[in-house]
Amino acid sequence: MGTRMHKISNLARLVTVVVLAGVLGACGGASKSPVAPSSATPNVTPGPTSAMSGATIDGTVVGLAGPSSFRPSSAGLTINVMGSAITVTVDGNGHFTIHGVPSGDVQLHLSGNGVNATLTITAVQDHESIRGTIRVSGSSATIDDDDRETIDHRAEVEGRITSIDQAMRTVTVSIGRVVSIPAGTPIRHGGTPLKFSDLKVGDRIHVHGTVTATGVTSTEVEVQTDH
């Protein structure tokens, strides 16, 4: 009788062990089972949007007699990129910024405060950055100086020389950009070659070059002022 009870007890313990092993195996298997595909939208990086494309034009509007003669805030001077819905308002300091400007030749329509003028900016490139001063009077609008930089850091700077450093061979242009003119850089007025020492404060120049950490290193300088 004792032997039989011992066998039954052993059998019960064996059954208990098998059951526990099955339960633990099921729990362990559940933690390792593959995750079913989710119906949620995958985490995909969005592509460029219209706000991220196009050029940026950042500028200041002034009157013929200088910035103090023009107060656009009172009349709400606006600038529209013609052929598009892009319109911005010039602030009280004459400043404006236009984002998403399309490529190609772009016409800006300035209106308000007695101004109704159109200005063309040629060969605008995607992601180009353009800074400039626009001088207006009635139906007339011109770019007084400008600074253009493409996405590959090519630059064009146009404006009047405000200072010259002969030792460093640099000039500062009215837009505020420092231009380095290395020895051997072509400097011309029309078809006439000039030397760096021929440049004078007040000369209007057009510079082609590359943007650097300190300004622009020129590859060509065109002098537009008649000496």
VOVO-871600 format. One line per field, with one value per residue: residue in three letters; residue number from 1; x, y, z of N, C-alpha, C in turn. Coordinates in steps of 0.2 Angstrom, whole numbers. Layout:
BEGIN
aa: (ala	...)
i: (NUM	...)
n_u: (X	...)
n_v: (Y	...)
n_w: (Z	...)
ca_u: (X	...)
ca_v: (Y	...)
ca_w: (Z	...)
c_u: (X	...)
c_v: (Y	...)
c_w: (Z	...)
% end
This chain:
BEGIN
aa: (met	gly	thr	arg	met	his	lys	ile	ser	asn	leu	ala	arg	leu	val	thr	val	val	val	leu	ala	gly	val	leu	gly	ala	cys	gly	gly	ala	ser	lys	ser	pro	val	ala	pro	ser	ser	ala	thr	pro	asn	val	thr	pro	gly	pro	thr	ser	ala	met	ser	gly	ala	thr	ile	asp	gly	thr	val	val	gly	leu	ala	gly	pro	ser	ser	phe	arg	pro	ser	ser	ala	gly	leu	thr	ile	asn	val	met	gly	ser	ala	ile	thr	val	thr	val	asp	gly	asn	gly	his	phe	thr	ile	his	gly	val	pro	ser	gly	asp	val	gln	leu	his	leu	ser	gly	asn	gly	val	asn	ala	thr	leu	thr	ile	thr	ala	val	gln	asp	his	glu	ser	ile	arg	gly	thr	ile	arg	val	ser	gly	ser	ser	ala	thr	ile	asp	asp	asp	asp	arg	glu	thr	ile	asp	his	arg	ala	glu	val	glu	gly	arg	ile	thr	ser	ile	asp	gln	ala	met	arg	thr	val	thr	val	ser	ile	gly	arg	val	val	ser	ile	pro	ala	gly	thr	pro	ile	arg	his	gly	gly	thr	pro	leu	lys	phe	ser	asp	leu	lys	val	gly	asp	arg	ile	his	val	his	gly	thr	val	thr	ala	thr	gly	val	thr	ser	thr	glu	val	glu	val	gln	thr	asp	his)
i: (1	2	3	4	5	6	7	8	9	10	11	12	13	14	15	16	17	18	19	20	21	22	23	24	25	26	27	28	29	30	31	32	33	34	35	36	37	38	39	40	41	42	43	44	45	46	47	48	49	50	51	52	53	54	55	56	57	58	59	60	61	62	63	64	65	66	67	68	69	70	71	72	73	74	75	76	77	78	79	80	81	82	83	84	85	86	87	88	89	90	91	92	93	94	95	96	97	98	99	100	101	102	103	104	105	106	107	108	109	110	111	112	113	114	115	116	117	118	119	120	121	122	123	124	125	126	127	128	129	130	131	132	133	134	135	136	137	138	139	140	141	142	143	144	145	146	147	148	149	150	151	152	153	154	155	156	157	158	159	160	161	162	163	164	165	166	167	168	169	170	171	172	173	174	175	176	177	178	179	180	181	182	183	184	185	186	187	188	189	190	191	192	193	194	195	196	197	198	199	200	201	202	203	204	205	206	207	208	209	210	211	212	213	214	215	216	217	218	219	220	221	222	223	224	225	226	227)
n_u: (4	10	19	12	5	16	20	9	10	22	18	9	17	25	15	12	24	25	14	17	28	23	15	25	32	23	21	34	36	26	32	42	36	33	29	14	10	8	-5	-3	2	18	34	39	51	46	45	52	43	32	35	48	55	60	66	73	70	76	75	76	66	67	65	69	76	82	82	75	65	55	40	33	24	13	5	4	12	14	21	20	23	23	11	9	2	9	12	18	19	27	37	38	50	54	58	57	53	53	48	49	50	48	58	68	65	59	46	42	29	26	16	6	6	7	15	17	24	35	47	60	69	81	85	83	86	82	82	90	98	94	98	94	93	79	75	62	50	35	30	42	55	70	85	96	107	114	115	118	117	120	114	125	135	140	142	136	139	133	136	140	157	162	173	191	204	220	231	226	219	205	188	174	157	142	131	136	144	160	173	185	199	209	227	229	216	204	200	190	184	172	180	192	207	210	219	220	223	217	204	191	184	167	165	155	153	152	153	159	160	165	157	164	170	172	167	166	176	182	181	180	179	169	170	158	157	162	177)
n_v: (-6	6	8	9	21	30	29	35	48	52	52	63	73	73	76	89	96	95	102	115	117	118	130	139	139	143	156	161	159	168	180	180	179	183	200	206	214	231	242	256	271	271	278	290	301	317	324	339	354	367	378	376	376	386	403	416	432	446	462	480	494	510	528	541	551	545	533	539	547	539	531	517	510	517	518	505	498	486	471	462	446	445	435	426	420	426	438	451	462	478	482	494	499	499	486	470	452	439	423	407	411	409	401	409	424	436	447	460	468	484	493	506	520	530	524	514	503	493	480	471	456	447	430	422	409	392	391	401	415	432	448	465	483	493	506	518	528	535	528	522	510	504	494	497	492	475	458	442	425	408	391	383	392	401	418	435	452	468	485	501	505	507	507	504	492	493	485	472	470	471	476	485	484	493	486	480	469	461	461	451	454	445	445	446	444	448	464	476	490	491	487	490	486	487	491	485	496	506	507	516	524	525	521	511	494	478	462	445	430	419	413	415	411	424	433	437	430	436	432	440	457	470	487	499	513	528	535)
n_w: (0	4	-6	-17	-14	-14	-28	-34	-28	-34	-47	-47	-44	-56	-66	-62	-64	-78	-82	-77	-84	-97	-96	-93	-104	-114	-110	-111	-125	-130	-127	-137	-149	-166	-170	-176	-192	-191	-193	-193	-200	-208	-201	-210	-218	-222	-238	-247	-245	-252	-245	-242	-253	-268	-269	-258	-255	-247	-241	-241	-242	-249	-251	-263	-257	-247	-233	-222	-228	-232	-226	-225	-217	-213	-224	-228	-238	-250	-257	-271	-279	-295	-305	-296	-279	-269	-258	-248	-234	-231	-218	-204	-204	-217	-221	-228	-231	-243	-246	-255	-268	-285	-298	-311	-322	-311	-307	-297	-289	-283	-272	-265	-253	-263	-272	-286	-294	-304	-303	-310	-306	-312	-318	-306	-295	-288	-271	-269	-261	-259	-256	-254	-258	-262	-271	-272	-281	-285	-300	-302	-299	-293	-290	-278	-272	-271	-265	-269	-267	-271	-269	-270	-265	-274	-278	-281	-280	-279	-278	-270	-266	-249	-241	-241	-240	-242	-239	-236	-247	-248	-250	-244	-247	-250	-246	-236	-237	-236	-248	-254	-265	-273	-278	-296	-299	-311	-315	-321	-331	-342	-357	-352	-343	-325	-310	-293	-285	-292	-288	-280	-265	-266	-279	-290	-290	-298	-292	-295	-287	-273	-259	-243	-226	-221	-230	-246	-259	-273	-290	-302	-305	-310	-314	-313	-312	-320	-321)
ca_u: (0	14	23	7	4	22	20	4	13	27	15	6	22	27	10	12	30	23	9	20	33	19	13	30	34	18	23	41	34	23	37	47	33	34	24	10	11	4	-9	-2	6	25	37	43	53	42	49	52	36	33	38	55	58	60	72	71	72	76	77	74	63	69	64	74	80	85	77	71	60	50	37	28	20	7	1	4	15	14	25	17	27	18	10	8	-2	14	11	20	19	34	36	39	57	55	60	52	56	48	50	46	50	49	64	67	65	54	43	39	24	26	10	4	9	8	19	14	30	37	54	62	75	83	88	82	87	79	85	95	96	95	97	95	89	75	73	56	47	30	30	49	58	77	89	102	113	111	119	115	121	116	115	132	139	142	140	136	138	133	135	146	163	162	179	196	210	225	236	222	216	198	184	167	152	137	126	139	148	167	175	192	201	216	231	228	209	203	197	189	179	171	185	199	209	212	223	217	225	213	198	190	178	161	165	150	156	149	158	157	165	163	156	168	168	173	164	166	182	180	184	180	176	167	169	153	158	166	182)
ca_v: (0	12	8	12	28	33	30	40	55	54	54	69	78	74	80	96	99	95	108	121	118	120	136	144	139	147	163	163	159	174	186	179	178	189	206	206	220	237	246	263	274	271	284	292	308	321	328	346	357	373	383	374	377	393	408	421	439	450	469	486	499	517	533	544	555	541	529	543	550	534	528	513	507	521	517	498	497	479	469	455	442	444	429	421	423	428	445	453	469	481	485	502	501	498	480	464	446	435	416	403	415	405	402	413	431	438	454	462	474	488	497	509	526	534	520	509	502	486	479	464	453	442	423	419	401	389	391	407	420	438	454	471	489	495	513	519	535	534	522	520	506	502	490	502	487	469	453	436	419	402	385	381	397	406	425	441	457	474	491	506	504	511	507	500	490	491	480	466	469	470	482	484	486	497	481	477	463	462	457	450	454	442	447	442	444	453	470	479	495	490	483	493	483	491	488	486	503	511	507	522	524	528	517	506	488	471	456	438	426	413	415	412	413	431	438	435	430	438	429	445	463	475	493	502	520	531	539)
ca_w: (0	4	-12	-22	-13	-16	-35	-35	-27	-39	-54	-47	-45	-63	-69	-60	-67	-85	-83	-76	-90	-103	-95	-93	-111	-117	-108	-115	-132	-131	-128	-142	-155	-170	-170	-182	-195	-189	-199	-192	-205	-206	-200	-216	-217	-227	-243	-247	-246	-255	-240	-241	-260	-270	-267	-253	-256	-241	-243	-238	-247	-247	-255	-267	-253	-242	-229	-218	-232	-234	-221	-228	-212	-212	-230	-229	-244	-251	-263	-274	-284	-300	-307	-290	-274	-264	-256	-241	-232	-229	-211	-202	-205	-224	-222	-230	-233	-247	-246	-260	-274	-291	-302	-318	-321	-307	-307	-290	-290	-276	-272	-258	-251	-269	-276	-291	-298	-305	-303	-312	-304	-317	-317	-299	-294	-283	-265	-269	-256	-262	-252	-258	-256	-267	-271	-276	-282	-289	-304	-303	-293	-295	-285	-277	-271	-270	-263	-271	-265	-273	-264	-270	-262	-278	-276	-285	-276	-283	-274	-270	-261	-244	-238	-245	-236	-248	-237	-236	-254	-248	-251	-241	-252	-247	-243	-229	-238	-237	-254	-255	-272	-273	-284	-302	-301	-317	-313	-328	-333	-349	-359	-349	-336	-320	-304	-287	-283	-296	-285	-275	-262	-270	-285	-290	-293	-298	-291	-296	-283	-269	-252	-238	-219	-219	-235	-253	-263	-280	-296	-307	-303	-315	-311	-316	-312	-324	-317)
c_u: (4	18	18	6	10	22	15	6	18	24	12	11	24	22	10	18	28	19	13	25	29	17	19	33	29	20	29	40	31	27	41	43	33	28	20	11	6	1	-8	3	14	28	42	44	49	47	48	45	37	36	46	59	57	66	69	74	71	79	74	71	64	66	70	79	83	80	72	65	54	47	32	23	13	2	0	6	16	18	22	22	22	17	9	4	3	14	14	19	25	32	38	46	59	58	55	56	51	51	46	45	52	56	63	67	58	52	40	35	24	20	8	8	11	13	15	19	31	44	55	68	76	86	88	83	84	84	91	93	98	93	98	91	86	73	67	54	41	29	37	52	65	80	95	108	110	117	116	120	117	117	122	137	143	139	140	134	138	132	141	151	162	168	184	201	215	229	232	219	209	194	177	162	146	132	129	143	155	169	182	194	208	220	230	221	208	198	196	184	178	176	192	201	211	216	219	218	220	206	197	184	172	160	159	153	151	154	155	162	161	162	161	166	168	170	164	173	180	184	185	177	175	166	163	153	163	171	183)
c_v: (6	13	11	19	33	34	35	47	57	56	61	75	79	77	87	99	100	101	114	122	121	128	141	144	143	154	165	163	165	180	186	179	184	194	206	213	225	240	254	265	274	278	286	299	312	324	335	348	363	378	382	375	385	397	412	427	443	457	474	491	506	522	536	548	551	537	533	547	545	531	523	510	511	520	509	496	489	477	462	452	441	437	423	424	426	436	446	461	472	484	492	504	500	491	475	458	442	428	413	407	410	406	406	420	433	445	455	469	478	492	500	515	530	530	515	507	494	485	472	462	447	435	421	411	399	389	397	412	427	444	460	477	492	502	515	526	534	528	519	516	503	498	495	498	481	464	446	430	413	397	382	386	401	413	430	447	464	480	496	504	509	512	502	499	488	485	473	465	467	477	480	487	489	492	478	471	465	458	457	450	451	445	443	442	449	458	474	485	494	485	485	489	488	487	489	493	508	512	513	521	528	525	512	500	482	466	449	434	421	415	411	414	420	436	434	435	431	434	434	451	468	482	497	510	523	536	545)
c_w: (0	-2	-17	-21	-15	-24	-37	-34	-32	-46	-53	-47	-52	-67	-68	-64	-75	-86	-82	-82	-96	-102	-96	-101	-115	-116	-112	-122	-134	-132	-134	-149	-159	-170	-176	-185	-192	-195	-198	-198	-203	-205	-206	-216	-223	-232	-243	-248	-250	-251	-240	-248	-262	-267	-262	-255	-250	-242	-239	-243	-245	-252	-259	-263	-247	-237	-225	-222	-234	-227	-223	-223	-212	-218	-231	-236	-245	-257	-265	-279	-290	-303	-302	-285	-268	-263	-249	-240	-229	-222	-210	-204	-213	-226	-224	-232	-237	-248	-252	-266	-280	-295	-308	-317	-317	-307	-300	-292	-283	-277	-265	-257	-257	-273	-280	-296	-299	-306	-305	-309	-308	-314	-310	-299	-288	-277	-265	-264	-259	-257	-256	-255	-263	-266	-275	-276	-287	-293	-305	-297	-296	-289	-284	-276	-270	-269	-265	-270	-267	-268	-264	-268	-268	-277	-281	-280	-280	-278	-274	-264	-256	-240	-242	-240	-241	-246	-237	-242	-253	-248	-247	-246	-248	-243	-237	-230	-239	-243	-254	-263	-272	-279	-290	-304	-306	-314	-319	-327	-340	-351	-357	-343	-331	-314	-298	-284	-286	-293	-280	-271	-266	-277	-285	-293	-293	-298	-292	-291	-279	-262	-247	-231	-217	-224	-241	-256	-270	-285	-302	-304	-309	-311	-315	-316	-317	-320	-320)
% end
